[in-house]
Amino acid sequence: MQQGASTATMETITEKSGHAGVIADWSDDKQTFPVPWGKAMMWIFLLSDTFIFSVFLTSYMTVRMSTTVQWPNTEEVFALTIAGHHIPLILIAIMTFILITSSGTMAMAVNFGYRRNRNVTAALMIVTALLGASFVGMQAFEWTKLIVEEGIRPWGNPLGASQFGSSFFMITGFHGMHVSIGVIYLSVVAFKVWRGDYESRGYEIVEITGLYWHFVDLVWVFIFAFFYLW
């Protein structure tokens, strides 16, 4: 009997090998890829967004290297005078620190989400949203300073190459839009977490939200390196 059962098992394994086995597995109503649908869609969206930001930064580098007009000194353009001291890139450094900190609070929110601690999770997501909102506020201040005080426009720049204004407002504006959407997204999800809407379904939505927010923060690191430090 044992030999017969062993033979039947070997026949089953043989029958499911090769191309026939692949077809049988795919048609057997099994989950082919053990990735939740929402997370997969977020990864696809982030991949497409990566292409867009890559095109923006590549175009910026091409314009920067090909222009024959002097490019403005970013250390001077983005400097602030505080208590009589001229400090270059101080605002940009604070903005970068805020976004990096928000990545930490978002990671903590995901951790507490999987522990099903909804109050702490919601609180950390609100803190993350507030940090994102403060970043957007600082960016609005930065834009106002450049437009009102420096006279920089998307179509012109009195400090040097005219492409500087168009590149700056396009890249930082597109990223700022992502941060603003993220702040709204975080706030809505945090409210629903606090209300207990995900108790029965788990807190996977918190991780999906974290993926978006970490992506936005990572993109800013590249913008900071390419636009402000170069």
Secondary structure in CASP SS format (residue, H / E / C, confidence):
PFRMAT SS
TARGET T0000
AUTHOR 0000-0000-0000
METHOD secondary structure of the structure
MODEL  1
M C 1.00
Q H 1.00
Q H 1.00
G H 1.00
A H 1.00
S H 1.00
T H 1.00
A H 1.00
T H 1.00
M H 1.00
E H 1.00
T H 1.00
I H 1.00
T H 1.00
E H 1.00
K C 1.00
S C 1.00
G H 1.00
H H 1.00
A H 1.00
G H 1.00
V H 1.00
I H 1.00
A H 1.00
D H 1.00
W H 1.00
S C 1.00
D C 1.00
D C 1.00
K C 1.00
Q C 1.00
T C 1.00
F C 1.00
P C 1.00
V C 1.00
P C 1.00
W H 1.00
G H 1.00
K H 1.00
A H 1.00
M H 1.00
M H 1.00
W H 1.00
I H 1.00
F H 1.00
L H 1.00
L H 1.00
S H 1.00
D H 1.00
T H 1.00
F H 1.00
I H 1.00
F H 1.00
S H 1.00
V H 1.00
F H 1.00
L H 1.00
T H 1.00
S H 1.00
Y H 1.00
M H 1.00
T H 1.00
V H 1.00
R H 1.00
M H 1.00
S H 1.00
T C 1.00
T C 1.00
V C 1.00
Q C 1.00
W C 1.00
P C 1.00
N C 1.00
T H 1.00
E H 1.00
E H 1.00
V H 1.00
F C 1.00
A C 1.00
L E 1.00
T E 1.00
I E 1.00
A C 1.00
G C 1.00
H E 1.00
H E 1.00
I E 1.00
P C 1.00
L C 1.00
I H 1.00
L H 1.00
I H 1.00
A H 1.00
I H 1.00
M H 1.00
T H 1.00
F H 1.00
I H 1.00
L H 1.00
I H 1.00
T H 1.00
S H 1.00
S H 1.00
G H 1.00
T H 1.00
M H 1.00
A H 1.00
M H 1.00
A H 1.00
V H 1.00
N H 1.00
F H 1.00
G H 1.00
Y H 1.00
R C 1.00
R C 1.00
N C 1.00
R H 1.00
N H 1.00
V H 1.00
T H 1.00
A H 1.00
A H 1.00
L H 1.00
M H 1.00
I H 1.00
V H 1.00
T H 1.00
A H 1.00
L H 1.00
L H 1.00
G H 1.00
A H 1.00
S H 1.00
F H 1.00
V H 1.00
G H 1.00
M H 1.00
Q H 1.00
A H 1.00
F H 1.00
E H 1.00
W H 1.00
T H 1.00
K H 1.00
L H 1.00
I H 1.00
V H 1.00
E H 1.00
E C 1.00
G C 1.00
I C 1.00
R E 1.00
P C 1.00
W C 1.00
G E 1.00
N C 1.00
P C 1.00
L C 1.00
G C 1.00
A C 1.00
S C 1.00
Q H 1.00
F H 1.00
G H 1.00
S H 1.00
S H 1.00
F H 1.00
F H 1.00
M H 1.00
I H 1.00
T H 1.00
G H 1.00
F H 1.00
H H 1.00
G H 1.00
M H 1.00
H H 1.00
V H 1.00
S H 1.00
I H 1.00
G H 1.00
V H 1.00
I H 1.00
Y H 1.00
L H 1.00
S H 1.00
V H 1.00
V H 1.00
A H 1.00
F H 1.00
K H 1.00
V H 1.00
W H 1.00
R H 1.00
G C 1.00
D C 1.00
Y C 1.00
E C 1.00
S C 1.00
R C 1.00
G C 1.00
Y C 1.00
E H 1.00
I H 1.00
V H 1.00
E H 1.00
I H 1.00
T H 1.00
G H 1.00
L H 1.00
Y H 1.00
W H 1.00
H H 1.00
F H 1.00
V H 1.00
D H 1.00
L H 1.00
V H 1.00
W H 1.00
V H 1.00
F H 1.00
I H 1.00
F H 1.00
A H 1.00
F H 1.00
F H 1.00
Y H 1.00
L C 1.00
W C 1.00
END
